Amino acid sequence: MLYSLTRLLEYFNKTGSFNYLNIKTFSLFLIPNSGWFKVLSERLDSIGVLTVLDAMALELLVGAYIEWRRHRDVIEQEGESYKTTSADGSVMIRPHPQVAMMADAWKRICRMQAEFGMTPASRSKVNVNEAETIDPFAALLSKRED
């Protein structure tokens, strides 16, 4: 997060404003080397739910997703549980610590997906700007009337 804020302040100091900063430009400041930010920002921007103000929330979503994937990869290699021996010599099976961390990341992903309307249930609650379809014939007629 500090990385993105530092880069954003550098941009402001260089240009003097944020007026020309759109979400695609803003993505350059966030999560370096993460293709997921680019993918999600383009998809959300295409349906009109993304503004520059949403960049931090999108960064949190992508960060949680990257974290979830990292935990999932560890669990796939090491398993969901492990065996340990107690002080009295009995064998106990315990859940891998990554399981709880993965579950926490999943909860954060689900909350952020709902904020952006990325689930079927939440999609109806988010205002989506429909892409304007221009009727070529109507455009021609409107030019003639001018």
N, C-alpha and C positions, 0 to 999 in steps of 0.2 A: 504494500500500500504506500509506503514511504517513497518507493521508487517512482510510482505513478504520480504522486503529488509533486515530487521534485521536478520531474519532467514537465508537468503541467505548469508549474510556476516559471520554469525557464521559457516556455512558449509564451506565457503572458508577458514576461519581461521583454521578450524579443519583439512581440507584435503590439503590445499595449492594450490588447483586449481579447475577449473570447468570441467576438462577433462572428468570425468566420470559421469557428470550430464546430464541425459536425461530428456525428458519431464515428464515421470512418476515420477521420483525422484523430479523434480522441482515442481510438483503439490503438494507435501507435504508442500511447503513453502507458498502456496497461498490460500487465502480464506478458513480459517479454518472452518470445519464443513459444507462445501458446496459440496454436491454430484454432483452438476451441473458441476463443474470444471472437476471432474474425468470423468463424462460421455462424455462431449465434447472433452476433451483431448484424450481419447481413440478412439473416433470416427474419429477425425481429424487425429490422428497419424496413424490409420489403413489405411487411403487413402494416407498417405505420404505428407500431406501439413503442418505438424507441426514440428517445431524445437524448441530448447531451447530459441532461440531469440523471439519466438512468445508468450512466457508465459505471459508477461505483457499485451499484446493485448488480449489474451484469458481471463486474469483476468478482464480486463475492460469489455469485453463482458458478462462474467458471472455476474459481479457486476451490470451492467445495467439490465440484465435479472431479477436478484433477486429484484432489485429496482422496475422494472415494475410489477412484481408479487405482491409485497407489496402494491403498489398503486392500483392495480386491486382489491385486496382483500378489501381494504378500500372502494372503489367505490361500490363494490357489496353489502357491508353492509349498507352504508350510502346513496347510490344513486349518480347519475351523477350531480344532481343540488340540491340546497337548497333554501328555502324561507327566505327572510329577509324583515324587515319593514324599509322603508326610513324615513327620518326626518319628511316628511309631512304626514306620516301614510299610504302611499300606499305600497302594497306588491310587492316585486320584486323577480323574480326567477333568481338566479345566478348559474353559473357553479361551481361545487365543485373544490377547488384548486388542489386536487389530479388528476383531469383530465388533467390539463396542465403538471403536473409533469410526469404523465404516458405517455403522448404524447412525451415529451422530452426523456424519457428513451427509448421509442419505436424507435425514430429516431436514437439514438446511437446504439441500437441493430441492426437495419437494416444496418447501415454503417459498423459495425464490421462483420456482417454476410457476407457482400459482400467482405470484405478483406480476409476472410477465404474460400470463394467459397461455402458458405452454402445456396445460393439461386440458382434456376435454371439458371437465367440470368448471374450470376457471376461465376458459376462453370466452364464454358468454358474458362474463363480468368485466372484461377489459375492453375499453374503447379502441376499436381498430379503424384506422383511416383507410377506407376503400380506395384503391387506385382508380383515378378518374379515367373513364373510358371516353374518348373523344370521338364523336360521330363525325367522320370526314365530310359528309353531306351537310350536316348542321353547321360545321365550321365554315364551309364554303358559303352557305347562305348568310351567315352572320357577317362575313367579310363584304358581301355584296350590299348588305343593308347599310354599311358604314359609308 
